Amino acid sequence: MPFPFFGDDKSTIATLLSTLPQTGRLAWIGLRPVRREAVRSVPEAIAETDRHLQGDHARPKSGGKRQITLIQEEHLAAVAGYLGHDSPLDPARLRRNLVIGGLNLLALKNRRIQIGEEVILDITGECHPCSRMEEELGPGGYNAMRGHGGITARIVQGGTLRVGDAVQVIATQPATEQATS
């Protein structure tokens, strides 16, 4: 689905939705080597085009919408607060691949982002919490995560991801224009 209102230059909402000048930062990378095992924090990882992160157990299909998962750094403190904790949650507990700071991830839905010099992702949707959050975070963990589960993406162009890499929105044409170009 193309970005909502894309191409409607006269629409105030289209202008507002397309204005994302901020540059974010890759704050954390996590790999899940084995299903249901602890997530490992790593300083860098290789994103494989149209696949997954090397070393992660997930094996999404080619063209899949959930090849990599991202969560917003600022939400780690919010979820912790809902659970009565004083400090932000360890992102490994939330089982996402990347933690991004400085950008509102929900504003990126149906957009394309670049991380570092090489990696390009198409943001495909929200990453809703699963029942494992209750197991991991305790009673109320699932509800604390609602609205804060992050987003999913497809890896359009692979490469090396490093903690500290810049994250920015890149311009794309809607799918209908790409087909005719």
Residue frames relative to the residue before (quaternion, step in Angstrom):
aa qw qx qy qz dx dy dz
M 1.0000 0.0000 0.0000 0.0000 0.00 0.00 0.00
P 0.4210 -0.7057 0.5003 0.2729 3.61 -0.75 0.94
F 0.6815 -0.4771 0.3626 0.4201 3.52 -1.28 0.42
P 0.5294 -0.6491 0.4311 0.3356 3.62 -0.82 0.92
F 0.8507 0.1385 -0.1388 0.4878 3.55 -1.03 0.87
F 0.3469 0.7569 -0.4992 0.2397 3.62 1.23 0.09
G 0.8004 0.2763 -0.2178 0.4853 3.55 -0.88 0.93
D 0.5876 0.5427 -0.3748 0.4687 3.58 1.26 -0.17
D 0.1409 -0.8650 0.4776 0.0618 3.57 0.48 1.28
K 0.6648 0.5162 -0.3104 0.4419 3.59 1.14 -0.49
S 0.6011 0.5969 -0.3473 0.4023 3.56 1.24 -0.30
T 0.4482 -0.6811 0.5145 0.2654 3.56 -0.84 1.00
I 0.6580 0.5074 -0.3206 0.4548 3.59 0.92 -0.84
A 0.6114 0.5399 -0.3517 0.4594 3.62 1.03 -0.69
T 0.6528 0.5054 -0.3089 0.4723 3.57 0.97 -0.85
L 0.6646 0.5030 -0.3033 0.4619 3.56 0.90 -0.91
L 0.6857 0.4949 -0.2858 0.4508 3.59 0.88 -0.93
S 0.7187 0.4472 -0.2604 0.4644 3.59 1.04 -0.65
T 0.6049 0.5677 -0.3556 0.4305 3.60 1.24 -0.11
L 0.2197 0.7491 -0.5858 0.2180 3.56 -0.28 1.35
P 0.0217 0.8632 -0.5038 0.0263 3.60 0.47 1.17
Q 0.5316 0.6641 -0.4041 0.3365 3.60 1.21 -0.35
T 0.2419 -0.7080 0.6382 0.1815 3.51 -1.29 0.51
G 0.2427 -0.7748 0.5700 0.1261 3.55 -0.82 1.02
R 0.3551 -0.7152 0.5655 0.2065 3.52 -1.37 -0.17
L 0.4068 -0.6676 0.5662 0.2613 3.56 -1.08 0.79
A 0.1726 -0.8461 0.5022 0.0465 3.56 -0.33 1.29
W 0.8091 0.0148 0.0541 0.5850 3.60 1.12 -0.61
I 0.1239 -0.7592 0.6346 0.0739 3.56 -1.18 0.67
G 0.0360 -0.8084 0.5876 -0.0018 3.56 -0.92 0.94
L 0.1459 -0.7713 0.6159 0.0665 3.54 -1.04 0.87
R 0.2215 -0.7507 0.6122 0.1126 3.54 -1.07 0.85
P 0.2067 -0.8412 0.4837 0.1258 3.61 0.15 1.24
V 0.7902 0.1042 -0.0325 0.6030 3.58 1.07 -0.74
R 0.5823 -0.5933 0.4309 0.3511 3.56 -1.04 0.82
R 0.8617 0.1013 -0.1306 0.4797 3.55 -1.04 1.00
E 0.5403 0.5698 -0.4285 0.4469 3.60 1.22 0.36
A 0.6979 -0.4673 0.3392 0.4237 3.57 -1.30 0.23
V 0.4366 -0.6642 0.5436 0.2695 3.55 -1.15 0.71
R 0.2873 -0.7543 0.5688 0.1579 3.58 -0.98 0.90
S 0.3174 -0.7132 0.5951 0.1909 3.56 -0.96 0.91
V 0.0142 -0.8035 0.5944 -0.0297 3.58 -0.83 1.02
P 0.5140 -0.6614 0.4451 0.3165 3.62 -1.10 0.57
E 0.7947 0.0169 -0.0177 0.6066 3.59 1.21 -0.43
A 0.0531 -0.7808 0.6223 0.0173 3.54 -1.29 0.46
I 0.4039 -0.6823 0.5561 0.2490 3.53 -1.30 0.45
A 0.2079 -0.7436 0.6258 0.1101 3.56 -0.84 1.07
E 0.2344 -0.7779 0.5709 0.1186 3.57 -0.74 1.08
T 0.5359 -0.6513 0.4373 0.3119 3.57 -0.80 1.05
D 0.8676 -0.0012 -0.0570 0.4939 3.53 -0.95 1.09
R 0.6466 0.4982 -0.3330 0.4721 3.62 1.12 0.63
H 0.6327 -0.4759 0.4253 0.4385 3.57 -0.25 -1.32
L 0.6029 -0.4935 0.4344 0.4519 3.56 -1.28 -0.31
Q 0.4928 -0.6336 0.4979 0.3283 3.59 -0.93 0.84
G 0.7822 0.3111 -0.2418 0.4826 3.56 -0.94 0.90
D 0.6123 0.5068 -0.3558 0.4916 3.59 1.29 -0.04
H 0.5140 -0.6841 0.4257 0.2943 3.58 -0.92 0.88
A 0.5396 0.6413 -0.4073 0.3630 3.60 1.14 -0.55
R 0.0691 -0.7876 0.6121 0.0131 3.54 -0.99 0.87
P 0.0170 -0.8295 0.5582 -0.0075 3.59 0.47 1.15
K 0.5483 -0.6203 0.4471 0.3387 3.54 -1.16 0.59
S 0.6349 -0.5073 0.4226 0.4013 3.53 -1.28 0.45
G 0.8000 0.2307 -0.1993 0.5168 3.57 -0.87 0.95
G 0.4378 0.7252 -0.4366 0.3031 3.60 1.30 -0.04
K 0.4877 -0.6932 0.4660 0.2541 3.53 -1.18 0.65
R 0.7437 0.3631 -0.1997 0.5246 3.61 1.24 -0.26
Q 0.1694 0.8199 -0.5258 0.1504 3.58 0.78 1.02
I 0.7775 0.0432 -0.0040 0.6274 3.55 1.23 -0.53
T 0.2169 -0.7823 0.5723 0.1156 3.58 -1.08 0.73
L 0.1354 -0.7871 0.6006 0.0371 3.54 -1.10 0.83
I 0.0685 -0.7727 0.6290 0.0521 3.56 -1.15 0.62
Q 0.5042 -0.6720 0.4687 0.2732 3.53 -1.13 0.72
E 0.5142 -0.6742 0.4437 0.2903 3.58 -0.78 1.06
E 0.6594 0.5333 -0.3114 0.4286 3.57 0.92 -0.88
H 0.6382 0.5430 -0.3278 0.4363 3.61 1.17 -0.49
L 0.5165 0.6447 -0.4238 0.3715 3.61 1.18 -0.31
A 0.6740 0.4680 -0.2870 0.4942 3.59 1.03 -0.76
A 0.6248 0.5449 -0.3425 0.4419 3.59 1.02 -0.77
V 0.6736 0.4792 -0.2971 0.4779 3.60 0.84 -0.94
A 0.6285 0.5281 -0.3354 0.4621 3.58 0.97 -0.79
G 0.6488 0.5255 -0.3124 0.4531 3.58 0.97 -0.85
Y 0.6355 0.5262 -0.3259 0.4616 3.59 1.01 -0.79
L 0.7197 0.4260 -0.2318 0.4968 3.56 1.16 -0.63
G 0.5614 -0.6438 0.3655 0.3698 3.58 1.30 0.09
H 0.4859 0.6441 -0.4467 0.3867 3.61 1.21 0.43
D 0.4590 -0.7055 0.4776 0.2519 3.57 -1.12 0.70
S 0.7748 0.2716 -0.1630 0.5471 3.61 1.10 -0.55
P 0.6562 -0.5278 0.3585 0.4028 3.59 -1.18 0.53
L 0.5615 -0.6058 0.4541 0.3339 3.54 -1.21 0.58
D 0.5073 -0.5783 0.5363 0.3473 3.53 -1.26 0.51
P 0.4484 -0.7256 0.4406 0.2798 3.63 -0.57 1.06
A 0.5499 0.6163 -0.4037 0.3935 3.62 1.11 -0.49
R 0.6204 0.5639 -0.3421 0.4244 3.59 1.09 -0.64
L 0.6999 0.4831 -0.2613 0.4566 3.59 1.15 -0.59
R 0.3852 -0.8004 0.4065 0.2138 3.57 1.37 0.04
R 0.4405 0.6403 -0.4990 0.3832 3.58 1.05 0.73
N 0.5536 -0.6382 0.4282 0.3208 3.59 -1.23 0.43
L 0.8207 0.1176 -0.0187 0.5587 3.57 0.89 -0.94
V 0.1876 -0.7257 0.6483 0.1338 3.53 -1.21 0.69
I 0.1099 -0.7995 0.5905 0.0042 3.55 -0.76 1.16
G 0.1339 -0.7906 0.5942 0.0627 3.58 -0.89 0.95
G 0.7888 0.3898 -0.2496 0.4045 3.54 -1.23 0.50
L 0.7260 0.3056 -0.2262 0.5730 3.61 1.28 0.05
N 0.4077 -0.6683 0.5581 0.2753 3.56 -1.08 0.72
L 0.3325 -0.7949 0.4727 0.1849 3.58 -0.20 1.28
L 0.6319 0.5387 -0.3543 0.4301 3.62 0.97 -0.69
A 0.6174 0.5387 -0.3422 0.4598 3.60 1.18 -0.49
L 0.6377 0.5515 -0.3160 0.4351 3.59 1.27 -0.25
K 0.3916 0.7416 -0.4790 0.2594 3.60 1.23 -0.14
N 0.8362 0.1006 -0.1499 0.5179 3.56 -0.94 1.08
R 0.5576 0.5647 -0.4015 0.4573 3.58 1.19 0.57
R 0.3795 -0.6791 0.5737 0.2564 3.54 -1.36 0.10
I 0.0715 -0.7958 0.6008 0.0259 3.56 -0.95 0.91
Q 0.2521 -0.7224 0.6192 0.1763 3.51 -1.32 0.43
I 0.1311 -0.7657 0.6267 0.0617 3.54 -1.02 0.90
G 0.8181 0.0478 -0.0845 0.5669 3.55 -0.61 1.15
E 0.7626 -0.3794 0.2815 0.4420 3.54 -1.19 -0.59
E 0.8062 0.3629 -0.1336 0.4478 3.58 1.07 -0.70
V 0.7458 0.4780 -0.2463 0.3933 3.57 0.74 -1.06
I 0.0541 -0.7754 0.6292 0.0004 3.55 -0.94 1.00
L 0.0865 -0.7991 0.5950 0.0009 3.56 -0.89 1.04
D 0.2558 -0.6900 0.6488 0.1937 3.53 -1.24 0.63
I 0.3193 -0.7414 0.5583 0.1915 3.57 -0.67 1.10
T 0.1816 -0.8522 0.4891 0.0403 3.56 -0.56 1.20
G 0.8005 -0.2245 0.1568 0.5331 3.62 1.07 -0.38
E 0.6565 -0.4916 0.3948 0.4141 3.51 -1.34 -0.14
C 0.2921 -0.7164 0.6079 0.1786 3.53 -1.24 0.59
H 0.1794 -0.8238 0.5324 0.0759 3.54 0.00 1.30
P 0.5545 -0.6099 0.4326 0.3652 3.60 -1.09 0.58
C 0.2942 -0.7297 0.5882 0.1873 3.55 -1.25 0.49
S 0.7081 -0.4636 0.3196 0.4260 3.57 -1.28 0.15
R 0.5154 0.6396 -0.4154 0.3907 3.62 1.22 -0.30
M 0.5759 0.5962 -0.3871 0.4038 3.60 1.13 -0.51
E 0.6110 0.5302 -0.3466 0.4747 3.59 1.08 -0.63
E 0.6527 0.5109 -0.2862 0.4807 3.56 1.03 -0.88
E 0.7311 0.4505 -0.2330 0.4563 3.58 0.89 -0.97
L 0.7995 0.3203 -0.1344 0.4900 3.58 0.87 -0.98
G 0.5364 -0.6215 0.4054 0.4021 3.58 1.26 -0.25
P 0.7582 -0.3673 0.2578 0.4730 3.57 -1.30 0.02
G 0.7810 0.2764 -0.2370 0.5074 3.56 -0.81 1.03
G 0.4471 0.7219 -0.4363 0.2977 3.60 1.26 -0.15
Y 0.6345 0.5299 -0.3262 0.4584 3.56 0.98 -0.85
N 0.7139 0.4461 -0.2676 0.4687 3.61 0.77 -0.97
A 0.5982 0.5539 -0.3630 0.4512 3.61 1.09 -0.59
M 0.6971 0.4788 -0.2596 0.4663 3.57 1.10 -0.73
R 0.5027 0.6641 -0.4370 0.3395 3.61 1.15 -0.42
G 0.8024 0.2010 -0.1956 0.5268 3.55 -0.77 1.09
H 0.7398 0.3528 -0.2019 0.5361 3.59 1.31 -0.10
G 0.4122 0.7578 -0.4292 0.2677 3.59 1.24 0.30
G 0.5494 -0.6344 0.3894 0.3795 3.57 1.24 -0.21
I 0.4899 -0.6443 0.5125 0.2866 3.53 -1.31 -0.46
T 0.3435 -0.7027 0.5808 0.2255 3.53 -1.34 0.28
A 0.0698 -0.8085 0.5840 0.0214 3.55 -1.19 0.49
R 0.3593 -0.6683 0.6111 0.2255 3.47 -1.43 0.38
I 0.3827 -0.7254 0.5274 0.2218 3.59 -0.94 0.90
V 0.2177 -0.8054 0.5456 0.0787 3.58 -0.30 1.33
Q 0.7800 0.0131 0.0217 0.6252 3.56 1.04 -0.84
G 0.3168 -0.7795 0.5175 0.1558 3.54 -0.68 1.11
G 0.2009 0.7603 -0.6059 0.1206 3.51 -1.39 0.00
T 0.6615 -0.5010 0.3826 0.4063 3.54 -1.31 -0.24
L 0.1827 -0.7436 0.6372 0.0872 3.53 -1.03 0.97
R 0.0379 -0.7947 0.6058 0.0037 3.59 -0.97 0.87
V 0.5326 -0.5912 0.4885 0.3580 3.56 -1.04 0.77
G 0.7380 0.3523 -0.2983 0.4923 3.56 -0.87 1.02
D 0.4743 0.6780 -0.4389 0.3503 3.61 1.25 -0.24
A 0.4918 -0.6310 0.5149 0.3082 3.55 -1.17 0.65
V 0.1564 -0.7526 0.6341 0.0844 3.54 -1.21 0.69
Q 0.1269 0.8116 -0.5593 0.1113 3.57 -0.67 1.06
V 0.5132 -0.6062 0.5125 0.3262 3.51 -1.25 0.56
I 0.1200 -0.7755 0.6136 0.0876 3.57 -1.01 0.79
A 0.5578 -0.6288 0.4364 0.3210 3.54 -1.10 0.75
T 0.0191 0.7683 -0.6395 0.0168 3.53 -1.10 0.78
Q 0.4429 -0.6371 0.5489 0.3108 3.51 -1.29 0.34
P 0.5578 -0.5682 0.4594 0.3936 3.58 -1.11 0.48
A 0.6685 -0.5311 0.3460 0.3891 3.59 -1.14 0.64
T 0.6494 0.5232 -0.3334 0.4397 3.63 0.96 -0.76
E 0.6643 0.4798 -0.3092 0.4826 3.61 1.03 -0.71
Q 0.6176 0.5500 -0.3499 0.4400 3.62 1.04 -0.74
A 0.6554 0.5300 -0.3126 0.4380 3.58 0.99 -0.81
T 0.7332 0.4112 -0.2351 0.4879 3.60 1.08 -0.66
S 0.5736 0.6105 -0.3826 0.3897 3.62 1.21 -0.25
